[in-house]
């Protein structure tokens, strides 16, 4: 896939290989978002380092940091929108109300759906 991933019309999810993944909370300031993304990437590197040296305790700790950063970004945990709409994070696109809109729009440039 190249370019920016396809998003749902409401901007709540990106579509990757036919699955919805929640986007970061757009209400975060650019500084907050950058700081959280840096923490997320540091934690992901720590997961990889722990796996390389086969250190399950360090890997578990690093995975906890990945999760915490994703929660703060709004990609996991409570939804960041307030209209009561359900969360379809990690659901297959075809099994959500977004399926019809995505099909009507047709494949996007760099479409991530199979």
DAZILIN-V175806 format. One record per residue. N is the residue number from 1. SS is DSSP state (hx for helix, st for strand, lp for the rest). PHI is phi as a letter, one per 30 degrees, with the letter a starting at -180 (* if undefined). PSI is psi in whole degrees, -180 to 180 (999 if undefined). Layout:
n:ss:phi:psi
N:SS:PHI:PSI
N:SS:PHI:PSI
This chain:
n:ss:phi:psi
1:lp:*:139
2:lp:b:157
3:lp:i:-161
4:lp:d:136
5:lp:d:153
6:lp:d:142
7:st:b:161
8:lp:d:158
9:lp:e:-31
10:lp:d:-2
11:lp:i:10
12:lp:d:-23
13:st:b:152
14:st:c:157
15:st:c:118
16:st:b:117
17:lp:h:45
18:lp:i:11
19:st:b:144
20:st:d:135
21:st:b:127
22:st:d:138
23:lp:d:167
24:lp:d:155
25:lp:d:117
26:lp:d:-12
27:lp:d:-11
28:lp:d:141
29:lp:d:160
30:hx:e:-39
31:hx:d:-43
32:hx:d:-48
33:hx:d:-46
34:hx:d:-43
35:hx:d:-44
36:hx:d:-39
37:hx:d:-39
38:hx:d:-45
39:hx:d:-41
40:hx:d:-47
41:hx:d:-38
42:hx:d:-43
43:hx:d:-40
44:hx:d:-39
45:hx:d:-36
46:hx:d:-37
47:hx:d:-48
48:hx:d:-42
49:hx:d:-42
50:hx:d:-38
51:hx:d:-39
52:hx:d:-36
53:lp:c:9
54:lp:h:56
55:lp:c:89
56:hx:e:-36
57:hx:d:-44
58:hx:d:-37
59:hx:d:-44
60:hx:d:-43
61:hx:d:-45
62:hx:d:-40
63:hx:d:-35
64:hx:d:-37
65:hx:d:-36
66:hx:d:-50
67:hx:e:-46
68:hx:d:-42
69:hx:d:-40
70:hx:d:-36
71:hx:d:-45
72:hx:d:-32
73:hx:d:-19
74:lp:j:5
75:lp:d:-17
76:lp:b:172
77:lp:i:-154
78:lp:e:144
79:lp:d:154
80:lp:c:-7
81:lp:c:160
82:lp:b:15
83:lp:c:6
84:lp:i:2
85:lp:d:143
86:lp:d:162
87:lp:c:124
88:lp:c:23
89:lp:e:131
90:lp:i:3
91:lp:d:151
92:st:d:135
93:hx:e:-44
94:hx:d:-17
95:hx:c:18
96:lp:b:166
97:lp:d:-15
98:hx:d:-13
99:hx:e:-46
100:hx:d:-42
101:hx:d:-40
102:hx:d:-40
103:hx:d:-41
104:hx:d:-35
105:hx:d:-26
106:lp:i:174
107:lp:d:134
108:lp:d:162
109:lp:d:125
110:lp:i:21
111:lp:e:137
112:lp:c:-2
113:lp:d:148
114:lp:d:999
